[in-house]
């Protein structure tokens, strides 16, 4: 049975992220030429390129291929009335409730529990689709995917940091696994040299 390889790529940084604001459907703020050169050829051409519907996900996906397929399951969490707001301007009790109760959605959007269910269902749909999928999405979606794969409780959601343009490698071959990769070169002739 051929394995499913899933590479989750976090979208590039946005102006609202730099300002400490909740996300909206904004564009990314990056050095396009430099990013394109550093990411060119990172993955083989024999892949399925998916992305969330937001501008920041679509723009970032363009670094990996010309025609990404929009997958609505990869959309960011719906922040309702908080979208675009400064985090410091949100009523503290509401923010605290949202951060501690995964079923709570004081902003009128989507709860973390609902997001986790949505992402888990999408991962389950990939289990019968072998091959390499590169999916450009959002920190919240990647956190939800990691909770599902690692079977962590939802209380661990905010203990996962996802940096812009970071990648998370997952594999499914009967069971989902997190795969940690290194880009360091192997020692010459397979020898490991002790530090001097």
N, C-alpha and C positions, 0 to 999 in steps of 0.2 A: 504494500500500500504506500503510495507516494504521500509525503508529508505536505502539510500546508505551512508555508512560511509567511508570517505577517510582520512587516516592518512598519511600525507606527512612527510617523514623523510629526513633530510638533511644528506648527506654523511659525514663521519668523516674527520677530518682535513688532509690536504696533505702537503708535504714539500714545494711545490710552494706557497701555501697559507701563510705558515709561513714566507716565504721570500718576500712577497708582489708582487708576480708575477701572471700574468694571467694563468688560468688553461690550462693544457694539459691532455692527457690521462694517468695520473700518479696514482700510488698506494697511499693508505692512510698511515699516520704515526700515529700509536696509540698503546696503550697497549691492545693487542687483548684479553688476558686472563681476564684482569679487565673489559673491555667493555662487553665481553661475559657474565660474571657473573652479571654485573649490568643490562643488558638488557634481560637476560634469562627470559622467561615466561611473558614478558611485555604484549604481545597480545595473544589471544586465538589461538588455532591451526586452527580454522575454518575461515580462511581468504585467500585472494588472495594476494600473495606477488609479487610485480612488482618492476623493477628497470630500471634505465637508462643503456645504453650499456657500459659506461666507466668503467674502472677498479675500480675506487674509489666508484662508485655506487654499482657495483656487490659485491665488498668486504664488504661493509657496510651491504648490504642486507643479506649476509651470517650470520650476527649476529642474524637475525630474522627468518631464515629458510634455509633449505639446497638447495632448488630448486627454486630460484626466476625466474620469467618470464621476459625476457628483453622486455621492451616497448620503442620503438624508440621515441615516443612522449615525453618521460621523459628525452631525451638526453639534455646535457647542450647546452647553446647558442654557436653557431659556432663563434669563435673569429678570424678566418682567420689567417692573418699574425701576429697577436698579441699573439697567443697561446704560452705560456711559457715565454713571455717577462716580464721584470721588468716594472711595471706600470710607473715608473719615466723615462723610456727610450722612451716611446711613445711620438710622436710629440704632443705638448700641444694643438695646434689648432684642431687636429684630435680627441684627447681625449675629449676636450670640446664639439665638435660637437656631438660626440657619446653620451655624458652624457646629452645633452640638446635637441637633435632631435631624437625622437624614430624611425624615418624612416631611419636614417643615419647608414651606415655600412662602415666606412672608412677603416676598417681592411680587407674588402673583404669577410667577413663572413655573419652572420645573424644579422639583425636589431632587436632591442628590440620590435618593432611593430610586426614583423614577429613571433618572439618567443611568444608574447602574443596571437596572433591569433592561433598558433599551440596548445598552452596549453588550450585555451578556447575550441577548437574543441575536444580535448581529454576529458576535463571535461564534455562536452555535451554528449559524447559517454558513460559516466558512469551513466548518469541520468536514464537509463533504466536497469541498472544492480545493483539490491539491494544486500546488504551484505557488508562485511568489506574488503576494499582494503588498504593494506599497500604499499606505493610507495616510494622507496628510490631514491632520485633525488638530484638536485643541487639548490643552493640559487636563481639563476635566474629563474628557473622553479617555485619554490615556490612563489617568488614575483609575477610572472605572474598569478599564480593561485589565489592569494589573490586579485589582481586587478580585476579579473573576478568575483569572488564571492562577493566582497564588492562593485563592480561597481565603482571602483575608476578610475579616469583618468590616462592615462599612465604616466603623469607627476609625479605621486606619486611613480613610480617604485623604484627609488633610495632612498626613505625614509623608506624602509623596510629593516631591518637587519635580516639575517637568520644565526644563529650560527651552527657550526658543531654538528651533532647528535641531533639537536633540532627537535621537532615534531610540526606539525600544524594539528589540527583536523577540518575537514569540514564535513558537513552533507547535503544530498539532500533528501528532502521530499516535492517535488513540487517546492521548491526554495532552492538554496544553502545558507548555513549559516556557519559562523565561530563559532566554539565552543571552548570556553576557559574552560579548566579543571584545577582542583586543585588536588594536591596529599596530601594536608594537611588532617590530621585526624579530624573528627567532634568532637566537645566538648562532654564530657561524658554526657549521658542522654539528649542530645539535648540542654543543657544549654550553654549559652554564658556568659563567665566570664569577667567582666570588669578588666582592668589592675589595679594593686595595686599601 
